[in-house]
Protein backbone atom coordinates (compact mmCIF):
# COMPACT_ATOMS: atom_id res chain seq x y z
CA UNK A 1 0.00 0.00 0.00
CA UNK A 2 1.22 3.52 -0.81
CA UNK A 3 1.07 6.67 1.25
CA UNK A 4 1.79 10.26 0.35
CA UNK A 5 4.47 12.18 2.22
CA UNK A 6 5.57 15.79 1.96
CA UNK A 7 9.01 16.32 0.40
CA UNK A 8 10.80 19.45 1.64
CA UNK A 9 13.38 19.01 -1.13
CA UNK A 10 10.72 19.03 -3.86
CA UNK A 11 8.83 21.92 -2.26
CA UNK A 12 11.97 24.07 -2.43
CA UNK A 13 12.04 23.60 -6.22
CA UNK A 14 9.05 25.98 -6.40
CA UNK A 15 9.43 29.71 -5.67
CA UNK A 16 10.49 30.36 -2.10
CA UNK A 17 10.44 33.62 -0.18
CA UNK A 18 12.05 34.92 2.98
CA UNK A 19 10.01 35.83 6.06
CA UNK A 20 9.60 39.48 4.97
CA UNK A 21 7.50 38.53 1.94
CA UNK A 22 3.71 38.53 2.18
CA UNK A 23 1.75 36.14 -0.07
CA UNK A 24 -1.86 37.11 -0.78
CA UNK A 25 -4.49 36.02 -3.28
CA UNK A 26 -5.87 39.15 -4.91
CA UNK A 27 -9.31 39.91 -6.31
CA UNK A 28 -10.74 42.87 -8.21
CA UNK A 29 -14.55 43.12 -8.14
CA UNK A 30 -14.79 43.69 -11.89
CA UNK A 31 -12.84 40.55 -12.80
CA UNK A 32 -14.38 37.63 -10.91
CA UNK A 33 -17.87 36.14 -10.84
CA UNK A 34 -18.26 36.52 -7.06
CA UNK A 35 -17.43 40.24 -7.22
CA UNK A 36 -14.79 39.75 -4.51
CA UNK A 37 -12.41 42.65 -3.98
CA UNK A 38 -9.57 42.77 -1.49
CA UNK A 39 -7.22 45.27 -3.12
CA UNK A 40 -8.01 47.71 -0.31
CA UNK A 41 -6.15 45.36 2.03
CA UNK A 42 -2.85 45.94 0.23
CA UNK A 43 -0.59 48.55 1.82
CA UNK A 44 -0.08 51.93 0.20
CA UNK A 45 3.67 51.71 0.73
CA UNK A 46 6.76 51.29 -1.45
CA UNK A 47 7.37 47.64 -2.28
CA UNK A 48 8.80 45.12 -4.68
CA UNK A 49 6.23 42.58 -5.82
CA UNK A 50 5.47 39.73 -8.17
CA UNK A 51 2.18 38.57 -9.60
CA UNK A 52 2.00 34.78 -9.69
CA UNK A 53 -0.42 32.04 -10.63
CA UNK A 54 -1.37 29.56 -7.89
CA UNK A 55 -1.17 25.77 -7.81
CA UNK A 56 -2.10 23.98 -4.57
CA UNK A 57 -1.92 27.33 -2.70
CA UNK A 58 1.68 27.79 -3.86
CA UNK A 59 2.69 30.87 -5.90
CA UNK A 60 4.12 29.64 -9.21
CA UNK A 61 4.80 30.81 -12.75
CA UNK A 62 5.36 34.54 -12.15
CA UNK A 63 3.90 36.74 -14.86
CA UNK A 64 5.31 40.04 -13.61
CA UNK A 65 7.85 41.50 -11.18
CA UNK A 66 7.95 45.24 -10.44
CA UNK A 67 8.77 47.81 -7.81
CA UNK A 68 6.52 50.70 -6.89
CA UNK A 69 6.10 53.57 -4.46
CA UNK A 70 2.44 52.54 -3.79
CA UNK A 71 1.65 48.82 -3.92
CA UNK A 72 -2.15 49.08 -3.72
CA UNK A 73 -2.36 51.69 -6.47
CA UNK A 74 0.00 49.81 -8.81
CA UNK A 75 -1.73 46.42 -8.45
CA UNK A 76 -5.10 48.07 -9.12
CA UNK A 77 -3.63 49.74 -12.23
CA UNK A 78 -2.35 46.38 -13.48
CA UNK A 79 -5.87 44.92 -13.18
CA UNK A 80 -7.61 47.89 -14.79
CA UNK A 81 -5.06 49.10 -17.36
CA UNK A 82 -2.63 46.26 -18.03
CA UNK A 83 0.27 46.85 -20.38
CA UNK A 84 0.17 44.09 -22.98
CA UNK A 85 -2.32 41.49 -24.12
CA UNK A 86 -0.85 38.64 -22.06
CA UNK A 87 -1.00 40.42 -18.72
CA UNK A 88 -4.49 41.70 -19.56
CA UNK A 89 -5.75 38.15 -20.18
CA UNK A 90 -4.06 36.89 -17.02
CA UNK A 91 -5.32 39.65 -14.72
CA UNK A 92 -8.83 39.91 -16.17
CA UNK A 93 -9.31 36.22 -16.98
CA UNK A 94 -10.18 33.06 -15.09
CA UNK A 95 -6.85 32.64 -13.29
CA UNK A 96 -6.51 33.19 -9.58
CA UNK A 97 -3.69 35.62 -8.95
CA UNK A 98 -1.39 35.89 -5.99
CA UNK A 99 0.69 38.94 -5.21
CA UNK A 100 3.88 38.29 -3.27
CA UNK A 101 5.41 41.46 -1.95
CA UNK A 102 8.03 42.89 0.34
CA UNK A 103 7.35 46.30 1.78
CA UNK A 104 10.30 48.69 1.50
CA UNK A 105 8.97 51.72 3.41
CA UNK A 106 12.12 53.81 3.70
CA UNK A 107 13.68 52.82 0.38
CA UNK A 108 14.79 55.02 -2.47
CA UNK A 109 13.65 54.36 -6.03
CA UNK A 110 17.16 53.09 -6.78
CA UNK A 111 17.00 50.59 -3.90
CA UNK A 112 13.59 49.35 -5.07
CA UNK A 113 14.88 48.92 -8.64
CA UNK A 114 17.82 46.91 -7.32
CA UNK A 115 15.46 44.63 -5.37
CA UNK A 116 13.26 44.33 -8.49
CA UNK A 117 16.29 43.15 -10.49
CA UNK A 118 17.08 40.56 -7.80
CA UNK A 119 13.52 39.24 -7.89
CA UNK A 120 13.46 39.21 -11.69
CA UNK A 121 16.63 37.10 -11.75
CA UNK A 122 15.36 34.76 -9.05
CA UNK A 123 11.76 34.24 -10.19
CA UNK A 124 12.10 34.71 -13.99
CA UNK A 125 8.71 36.29 -14.81
CA UNK A 126 7.36 35.43 -18.27
CA UNK A 127 4.02 35.61 -20.05
CA UNK A 128 2.62 34.69 -23.46
CA UNK A 129 0.02 36.70 -25.37
CA UNK A 130 -2.57 34.22 -24.06
CA UNK A 131 -1.69 34.99 -20.43
CA UNK A 132 0.09 31.67 -19.92
CA UNK A 133 3.54 31.00 -18.50
CA UNK A 134 5.57 29.59 -21.43
CA UNK A 135 6.86 26.56 -19.55
CA UNK A 136 5.53 24.43 -16.73
CA UNK A 137 7.85 24.52 -13.72
CA UNK A 138 5.70 23.50 -10.76
CA UNK A 139 6.97 20.49 -8.81
CA UNK A 140 4.43 18.44 -6.85
CA UNK A 141 5.95 18.47 -3.34
CA UNK A 142 4.84 14.97 -2.34
CA UNK A 143 6.19 11.48 -2.85
CA UNK A 144 4.29 8.21 -3.02
CA UNK A 145 6.04 5.66 -0.80
CA UNK A 146 5.35 2.12 0.32
CA UNK A 147 4.03 1.76 3.87
Wavefront OBJ file of the C-alpha trace (Angstrom):
o trace
v 0.000 0.000 0.000
v 1.216 3.524 -0.812
v 1.065 6.668 1.246
v 1.790 10.260 0.346
v 4.469 12.179 2.221
v 5.571 15.787 1.962
v 9.006 16.324 0.405
v 10.801 19.447 1.642
v 13.383 19.012 -1.130
v 10.723 19.033 -3.860
v 8.835 21.919 -2.258
v 11.974 24.066 -2.433
v 12.042 23.598 -6.219
v 9.045 25.976 -6.402
v 9.435 29.706 -5.670
v 10.490 30.361 -2.098
v 10.439 33.616 -0.182
v 12.046 34.923 2.978
v 10.014 35.832 6.057
v 9.604 39.481 4.968
v 7.503 38.534 1.937
v 3.709 38.527 2.183
v 1.753 36.138 -0.070
v -1.858 37.111 -0.782
v -4.491 36.023 -3.279
v -5.871 39.146 -4.910
v -9.307 39.909 -6.309
v -10.740 42.869 -8.211
v -14.550 43.117 -8.136
v -14.795 43.690 -11.888
v -12.839 40.552 -12.804
v -14.383 37.633 -10.914
v -17.873 36.143 -10.837
v -18.263 36.515 -7.064
v -17.433 40.242 -7.217
v -14.788 39.747 -4.514
v -12.412 42.654 -3.982
v -9.573 42.768 -1.492
v -7.223 45.266 -3.119
v -8.012 47.713 -0.307
v -6.150 45.356 2.035
v -2.848 45.943 0.232
v -0.585 48.549 1.822
v -0.075 51.927 0.198
v 3.672 51.712 0.730
v 6.760 51.287 -1.451
v 7.373 47.640 -2.285
v 8.798 45.119 -4.682
v 6.229 42.576 -5.822
v 5.472 39.735 -8.169
v 2.180 38.570 -9.602
v 2.003 34.783 -9.688
v -0.422 32.035 -10.629
v -1.368 29.558 -7.894
v -1.165 25.765 -7.812
v -2.101 23.980 -4.570
v -1.920 27.325 -2.704
v 1.682 27.793 -3.865
v 2.692 30.871 -5.899
v 4.124 29.639 -9.211
v 4.799 30.809 -12.750
v 5.359 34.539 -12.147
v 3.902 36.743 -14.858
v 5.313 40.044 -13.614
v 7.853 41.497 -11.179
v 7.952 45.235 -10.443
v 8.775 47.805 -7.811
v 6.522 50.702 -6.886
v 6.097 53.570 -4.464
v 2.437 52.536 -3.789
v 1.653 48.815 -3.919
v -2.150 49.082 -3.718
v -2.363 51.685 -6.474
v 0.003 49.806 -8.808
v -1.728 46.422 -8.450
v -5.100 48.069 -9.120
v -3.625 49.743 -12.233
v -2.354 46.379 -13.484
v -5.869 44.919 -13.184
v -7.614 47.895 -14.789
v -5.063 49.103 -17.363
v -2.632 46.263 -18.027
v 0.268 46.853 -20.383
v 0.168 44.091 -22.985
v -2.318 41.494 -24.122
v -0.850 38.643 -22.059
v -1.000 40.418 -18.716
v -4.489 41.699 -19.562
v -5.746 38.151 -20.178
v -4.055 36.893 -17.016
v -5.320 39.655 -14.723
v -8.827 39.906 -16.166
v -9.310 36.221 -16.983
v -10.181 33.057 -15.091
v -6.854 32.645 -13.294
v -6.513 33.193 -9.576
v -3.693 35.617 -8.952
v -1.385 35.887 -5.986
v 0.692 38.936 -5.205
v 3.881 38.286 -3.274
v 5.407 41.462 -1.947
v 8.034 42.888 0.336
v 7.352 46.300 1.782
v 10.301 48.685 1.500
v 8.966 51.718 3.405
v 12.120 53.811 3.696
v 13.678 52.823 0.382
v 14.786 55.016 -2.471
v 13.651 54.357 -6.031
v 17.162 53.090 -6.779
v 16.999 50.590 -3.897
v 13.588 49.347 -5.066
v 14.875 48.916 -8.637
v 17.821 46.910 -7.318
v 15.456 44.631 -5.372
v 13.260 44.327 -8.490
v 16.288 43.151 -10.490
v 17.079 40.562 -7.804
v 13.515 39.239 -7.886
v 13.464 39.211 -11.693
v 16.633 37.104 -11.752
v 15.364 34.756 -9.051
v 11.758 34.240 -10.191
v 12.101 34.707 -13.989
v 8.710 36.286 -14.815
v 7.357 35.427 -18.270
v 4.021 35.615 -20.053
v 2.620 34.692 -23.459
v 0.020 36.698 -25.372
v -2.566 34.215 -24.061
v -1.687 34.993 -20.432
v 0.086 31.674 -19.920
v 3.544 31.003 -18.505
v 5.568 29.594 -21.433
v 6.864 26.561 -19.546
v 5.528 24.427 -16.734
v 7.853 24.521 -13.719
v 5.699 23.497 -10.756
v 6.970 20.487 -8.814
v 4.428 18.436 -6.853
v 5.951 18.474 -3.342
v 4.838 14.971 -2.339
v 6.192 11.480 -2.852
v 4.291 8.209 -3.017
v 6.041 5.664 -0.796
v 5.351 2.122 0.321
v 4.034 1.764 3.867
l 1 2 3 4 5 6 7 8 9 10 11 12 13 14 15 16 17 18 19 20 21 22 23 24 25 26 27 28 29 30 31 32 33 34 35 36 37 38 39 40 41 42 43 44 45 46 47 48 49 50 51 52 53 54 55 56 57 58 59 60 61 62 63 64 65 66 67 68 69 70 71 72 73 74 75 76 77 78 79 80 81 82 83 84 85 86 87 88 89 90 91 92 93 94 95 96 97 98 99 100 101 102 103 104 105 106 107 108 109 110 111 112 113 114 115 116 117 118 119 120 121 122 123 124 125 126 127 128 129 130 131 132 133 134 135 136 137 138 139 140 141 142 143 144 145 146 147
